[in-house]
Amino acid sequence: RLREGEQELRDILDAMPVGIALTDGTTIEYINVNFSERFGYSLDEIPTDEQWFLLAYPDPAYREKLIAAWKSEMDRARQDGSPIKPFEVDITCKNGEIRHAIANTQLIAGRIVVLLTDITEREQLRNELIKMQKLESIGVLAGGIAHDFNNILTGITGNLSYAQVLLEP
């Protein structure tokens, strides 16, 4: 029954649309299918938290900043039981692609559960929407300028026509 329950739980975790990693703070015990598919790493390639941080965050300055902030939040949560704030992170995948994700961390029964929600596509769509809004604004501005210019030209051509009527050919 215990094995069946464990397998059922793994099946549920594998069906989740987010990357899930379970660690004891040193060794990564489990990653779900979405985690492997999204970021390209298998459990054999990232057996420890340290190895994960080295591969996922190759820039040493970024990695150190992220680790320091994460550990600070973990220590605070362990002391006062408060929730760990989510972090926005840029993860380098196995294929070299950079994915933007939100990392939610939970302390559960002495273990650390990390949920990585990939928001790369959402960010790209948002950026495209912003570009479209900027182009639309430029179009409205250009239309307004053209209208104003047309009003000036109408006045000029009207006065030229009037002058032609008053003058001898």
C-alpha positions in Angstrom: 0.0 0.0 0.0 2.8 2.4 0.9 4.5 1.7 -2.5 1.2 2.2 -4.3 0.6 5.5 -2.5 4.1 6.7 -3.3 3.7 5.8 -6.9 0.3 7.6 -7.0 1.9 10.7 -5.5 4.7 10.6 -8.1 2.1 10.2 -10.9 0.3 13.3 -9.5 3.5 15.3 -9.3 4.6 14.2 -12.8 1.2 15.5 -14.1 1.7 19.0 -12.6 2.3 21.8 -15.2 5.2 23.1 -13.1 8.8 21.9 -12.5 9.0 20.3 -9.0 12.2 19.4 -7.2 12.5 17.8 -3.7 15.7 18.2 -1.8 17.0 17.8 1.7 19.1 21.0 1.3 22.1 19.1 -0.1 20.9 16.2 -2.2 18.1 16.5 -4.8 15.9 13.5 -4.1 13.3 13.9 -6.9 12.4 16.0 -9.9 9.2 15.6 -11.9 8.8 15.0 -15.6 7.9 18.7 -16.3 11.1 19.8 -14.6 13.2 17.5 -16.9 11.3 18.4 -20.0 11.3 22.1 -19.4 14.9 22.6 -18.3 16.5 19.5 -19.9 18.3 18.2 -16.9 17.9 14.7 -15.5 18.3 13.8 -11.8 21.6 12.1 -12.7 23.0 15.4 -14.0 21.9 17.4 -11.0 22.3 15.1 -7.9 23.0 18.0 -5.5 21.7 21.5 -5.0 25.2 22.7 -5.7 25.3 21.0 -9.1 21.9 22.5 -9.9 23.1 26.0 -9.1 26.2 25.6 -11.1 24.4 24.4 -14.2 21.2 26.5 -14.0 23.0 29.8 -13.0 26.4 29.8 -14.8 27.1 33.5 -14.1 29.0 33.4 -10.7 27.8 36.9 -9.6 24.1 36.1 -10.4 24.4 32.6 -8.8 26.0 34.0 -5.6 23.4 36.7 -5.3 20.6 34.2 -5.8 22.0 31.7 -3.3 22.5 34.4 -0.7 18.9 35.6 -1.1 17.5 32.1 -1.1 19.4 31.0 2.0 18.5 34.2 3.8 14.8 33.5 3.1 15.2 29.9 4.2 16.8 30.9 7.5 14.1 33.4 8.1 11.4 30.9 7.4 12.9 28.3 9.7 13.2 30.8 12.5 9.8 32.4 12.5 7.7 30.0 10.3 6.8 32.7 7.8 6.4 31.8 4.1 9.3 32.0 1.7 8.8 34.7 -0.8 8.9 33.6 -4.5 11.9 34.6 -6.6 12.0 35.4 -10.3 14.9 33.6 -11.8 16.6 33.2 -15.2 17.5 29.5 -15.6 20.0 28.3 -18.1 18.7 25.1 -19.6 20.8 22.2 -20.7 20.5 23.3 -24.4 21.8 26.8 -23.4 18.3 28.5 -23.7 17.5 31.0 -20.9 14.0 30.4 -19.3 12.4 32.9 -17.0 10.7 31.3 -14.1 9.1 32.0 -10.7 10.6 29.8 -8.0 8.3 29.1 -5.0 9.9 27.3 -2.1 8.2 25.4 0.7 9.6 23.8 3.8 7.7 20.5 4.4 8.7 17.9 7.0 12.4 18.9 7.0 12.6 18.8 3.2 12.6 21.6 0.7 10.1 21.6 -2.2 10.8 24.0 -5.0 8.1 24.7 -7.6 9.4 26.3 -10.8 6.7 28.0 -12.9 8.1 28.8 -16.4 6.8 32.2 -17.5 9.0 32.7 -20.5 6.2 32.5 -23.1 4.0 34.8 -21.0 6.8 37.4 -20.8 7.4 37.1 -24.5 3.7 37.7 -25.2 3.7 40.6 -22.8 6.7 42.2 -24.6 5.0 41.7 -27.9 1.8 43.4 -26.6 3.9 46.3 -25.3 5.6 46.6 -28.8 2.1 46.6 -30.5 0.8 49.3 -28.1 3.9 51.4 -28.8 3.4 51.0 -32.6 -0.3 51.9 -32.2 0.6 55.0 -30.2 3.1 56.0 -32.9 0.4 55.5 -35.5 -2.0 57.7 -33.6 0.7 60.3 -33.2 1.6 60.2 -36.9 -2.1 60.4 -37.9 -2.5 63.5 -35.6 0.5 65.2 -37.1 -0.7 64.4 -40.6 -4.1 65.8 -39.8 -2.6 69.0 -38.4 -0.3 69.4 -41.4 -3.2 68.8 -43.7 -5.1 71.6 -41.9 -2.2 74.0 -42.5 -1.9 73.0 -46.1 -5.7 73.5 -46.6 -5.3 77.0 -45.3 -2.4 77.7 -47.6 -4.1 76.3 -50.7 -7.3 78.1 -49.9 -5.4 81.4 -49.7 -3.5 80.6 -52.9 -6.8 80.0 -54.7 -8.2 83.2 -53.3 -5.1 85.1 -54.4 -5.4 83.6 -58.0 -9.0 85.0 -58.2 -7.8 88.5 -57.2 -4.8 88.7 -59.4 -4.5 89.0 -63.2 -3.3 85.9 -64.9 
